[in-house]
Amino acid sequence: MSYGFYLDNEASGYAVRGNVIARTEAASVFFHNGFGNTVENNVFYGATNSNTTTGVLMVQALGNYTRANVFRSNVVAFSADVPQGRLWNKAQWKRGGLAFADSNMYWAFDDRSFFDNGNLTALGNWSSWTSTYDQTSVIGDPLFVDSAHDDFCLKADSPAFGLGFDALKVDVCR
């Protein structure tokens, strides 16, 4: 099982910024008992979710510890055929575990109807989710330079820049 970022055992106060995480087999992000972590301005590409029944991105709340985590200005692109079809984990979901999620760009590169899935998030489908989180986030093609060859830089006209995403350093993009 592989995770992109696994903030484990009360890891708190971390800033995860400016990374490319590609093809994880479990979840791109895992918050485990931590608080006050910020995950921003990252590219999460092609999580397969092949080794878990949770989600492409996951918030797990054990006890009362996971709280006040932030997920903003990220680009999340994946295949719509991921098992379970979830962006956020429902198991052990605790609303306070994720204080803020917004200004993100999401893209299911083979099926936009994926976002109508009632199990998409802990709160239901995309419409239900955006009543609380990701209110200004968008579903759309982030316009990677050449994702087929692992160049996850964004083209100059990417709509992600309008959401506050900052261009990644060129050496991180490949």
Buried (B, 14 or more C-beta within 10 A) or exposed (E): EBBBBBBEEEBBEBEBBBBBBBBBEBBBBBBBBBBBBBBBBBBBBBBBBEBBEBBBBBBBBEEEBBBBBBBBBBBBBBBBEBEBBBBBBBEBBBEEBBBEBBBBBBBBBEEBEBBEBEBBBBBBBBEBBBEEBBEEBBBBBBBBBEBEEBBBBBEEEBBBBEBBBEBBEEEBBE
